[in-house]
Amino acid sequence: MIQGKQNMQHFIQPQQNFASPVFQQMSPMSGYYPVPSQSPSHSMPPPIMQSTLNQGSESGDKIDFLVQKVEEIFKKLSSIDELTKKIGNFEISDKSLTKTVEKGSKRIDEVEKSMEFMNQNFKSSKSESEYLKTTITEIKSEHGEMVNGFDCLRADMDELHERHVDLQIRSMRENLVFSGIPELSENEPSEQTEDFMKINMKMDIVMDFQRAHRFGKKTQIKIDDRDTYMTRPIVCRFKNFKDRELVRSFARNLKDTKFGVNEQFQKEVNDRRKLLWPYYKEAKKQGQKTHFKRDKLFINGKEIGPPTDRHMETDKRQQQETEGARQKEPSRRGPQQNNDRPRGAPRRRGKHS
């Protein structure tokens, strides 16, 4: 501030009194100090000491004012410099912000593209999901129909199976199985069966039968401690059910012997009867009225059915070996002309069997 005053004082010159009217008119001090009028009669100048003092004080005030103004200008210039620096920093920040905004815009564009791609995938996945839901619904509906159809088919199969079993039972209705008869040769069943009915069963009249043959595996039976013989069951087919029942009624004469006469059933029925046999024996011990009818047990007139097994299957060859004669079945072809058969195999029935 002092340096500023000195600089300003260097350029300030002491004021001089000019008598020019123009100077008086343009002077800033015009009007403050009266200027005596110059007349020819009275041309004495004003006192010099008073004018000089007034001019010095006025110049000092002006200098102070100008110095103050200059200081204010300097302050404003310094403020302008600071503003310039701030503007420069702001420009730098603005450039950095612009770059950041550009990067953010690029990222936003990338995110928008990714979102569009995700939206497309979502729409595709949604359509696929709806298609899968529709397909699953159709599959469930078809599965339900299949289950219902399978249940109906199973019921039909069970019914057909029972009918088949019933047909097998009916086809063996006229058959009786004789067990314990010694096997002397391969071609003797008919004669041995007749002799057995006469001698062992004590029948006065031997009922006519269509055919008889052995089946199954050979078993050994002991007569006493030393003697044994080999035997296989003989299946005999009678002409009608009445004759068969008459022969079966004489089976009581075989009690306490090694011989037996029984009805012929297929393996499945025999398995069911075996399951019911303990109940039959227990009821007999208790003195209850008990009898078998095919695969059903009746105790005091009340039927006791065996536990059913839907998956019980009978092998045809095993059935022929264990039960002998095959059931009566409607033949689509004529009677077999070829009589050759393996040894021990059951004989084929002719047109009268």
Summary of the structure (lengths in Angstrom):
residues: 353
radius of gyration: 69.7
end to end distance: 151.4
largest distance: 212.2
contacts: 770
relative contact order: 0.07
helix: 55%
strand: 11%
